[in-house]
Amino acid sequence: MTDLESANHDTFLRLYAAHEPAIRGFVRSLLPTRNDASDVMQEVAIVLWRKFDSLDHPENFRKWAYGVARYEVLTWRRDRARDRHFFSDDMSRLLADEAESKHEAAEEQRRALEYCLEKLPPDKIDLLQRAYDGETRIDALAEELNRTAMSLYKVLHRLRMKLVSCTDGFLRKENAPS
């Protein structure tokens, strides 16, 4: 493998690893079962690697990968067209458009939340992370912080409301006509 091929391979792997969960979610939203999505995802990964040279810019990887995934789902569906449990191609395209739109909206919301979290003081970020890590019980955290559970719930509620307000403002500003 030449240095250029190795660099290309590394770039592909980084991009694929970063976007694979979103691509898998997109494919899963278009197919009836997880197993079907896993089968299609194998083909998607192969096609993405084979056609990686056709990607115009790394920033466009997700959109490009969605296009490849959509095509692979349609191919998979066409191959199983006789099964009565599948949607028509028109319905599949409509579902794919809707899924892509929802993924883009979720990505915007994630960016807004990251922006708003960065504006919080480090101790508040730490509190949110500890409270919502899935391993910490609120009553145990409250005891550790010498607070009542109710007062901790109130603090967390205020932080959530602050984040909601901030993300709403961020999204309004981002989507406002220039």
N, C-alpha and C positions, 0 to 999 in steps of 0.2 A: 504494500500500500504506500503510495507516494505521500509526501507531506501535505499536498493539496487535498488528496482523498481523505487523509486522516483528519484534517481540519474540517472538511465538509461533513465527515461522519460525526465528529464531536459536536459541530453546530446543530446537525439534525437531532442528535440524541438529546441535547439540552432543550431544544425547542419542543421536541416530542414529549419529553418528560414534563415540561412546564405546562403543556396544553392537553395532555392525554386525559385527565379527568373531565375537562370540559367537552372534549371530542367524544369520550365514552358516554357522557350524559346526553349529548346531542343524539348519538346513535341509539342509545337506549330509549329515548323519547319517541323514536320512530318505529320501534320493533316491539313485538308482543312479549318476549321473554328475555331474561338476562343471558341465557345461553345463546339465543339468536344474536344478541348484541356482541357477545364475546366472539362468536364466529365471524361476524362482520368486522369487528375491530382488528382481528388478525389480518384480514385482507386490506383494511385501511392502512395499517402500519406498513405492509409490504408495498402498496401502491405509493404511499407518501415517500418512502425511501427511494423507490425506483424513479419517481418523478421529481425528486427534491431539487434537481438542477433547474426545473421550470419555475420555481418560486422566485418571484421578482425581488422581494425584500423580506428579511426575517420578521419585521413588524406585522406583515400580512399572513404569517403562518396559520393562525387560527382560522381566519376567513377562508384561506386556501384549503386547509384541512377539512373544514366543514363542507366545502364543495366536493372534495374527493369522497368524504364520508357519505354525503347525500347520493352521489353516483353509485357508490358501492351498496348502499341500502336499496336503491332502485334495482340494481342488478340482482341482488339477493332476492328481492320480492318478485322480480320477473321470473327467476328460476323456480319460484314456488307459486306461480300464478294460479295454478289449478286448485290450490288449497282455499277453501271458502272463508278462512279466518283472516284474510289479508285485505287491506284497503286497495282501492284502485290507484293507479299512478297519479291521477289528479289529486286524490285525497292525500296521498303520500307527500306530494309536493307541497300542498297546503300545510300539512302538519310540519314538514321540514322548515318551511318559511316561518311558521309560528314558533317552533323550537329555537331557531336561530335568533329570532327577535328577542325571545325571553332570555336567552343566554347573554345577548348583548346588554340587555337591561340589567341583568344580575351583575355583569362585569362593571357597569357604570356604578351600581350601588356599592359594590365592593371597593371601588376606587374612592368613592365619596366617604365611606366608613373609614378607610385607611387615612384619608386626609383629616377627618375629624378626630380620630384617635391621636394623631400626631399633635394636635392642638391641646390635648389634655396634659396635665402635669404627670410626671412619671409615677407618682404614688397612686394616682387614680387609675392609670393604665394597669399597674400591678394588681390593684384591688379587683378590677374587672376580670383580668386574666385568672386570678386565683378563684374568684367567685364562679366563673363559668368554664373552668377547665374540665368539669365533669367528674373530678376526683375529690373535690372539697365539699363538705357539707357546710351550709350557711351557718348553722348553729356552732359548728366547730371553729369556723373562721371568725365568727362574732366573738366567741370566747377568747380566741387568740388575740383579737384586737381590743379586748376589754370593752366590748359593746354588747348591747342586747341584739338578738336576732332581728327584732322589729326595726331597730334603728339602722342596722346594716341593710335590711330590705329597702328602707326609705332612701338611704344614700345611693344604693344601686338603682333604684327607680329614678331618682333625680339625674344620675349619670346617663341612664338610658334615654330619658326625655331630652337631655342636652344633646346627645348623639343623634337622636331622631330629628331634632330641630336643625342641627348643623348639616346633616346629610340632605335633608329636604332643601335647605338653602343652597347647598352646593349643587344639587341636581337641577334646581330651578335656574341657577346662574349658568350652568353648563349647557342647558337646553334652551336658553333664552336666545331669540333671534339677534344676530349681530347688527 
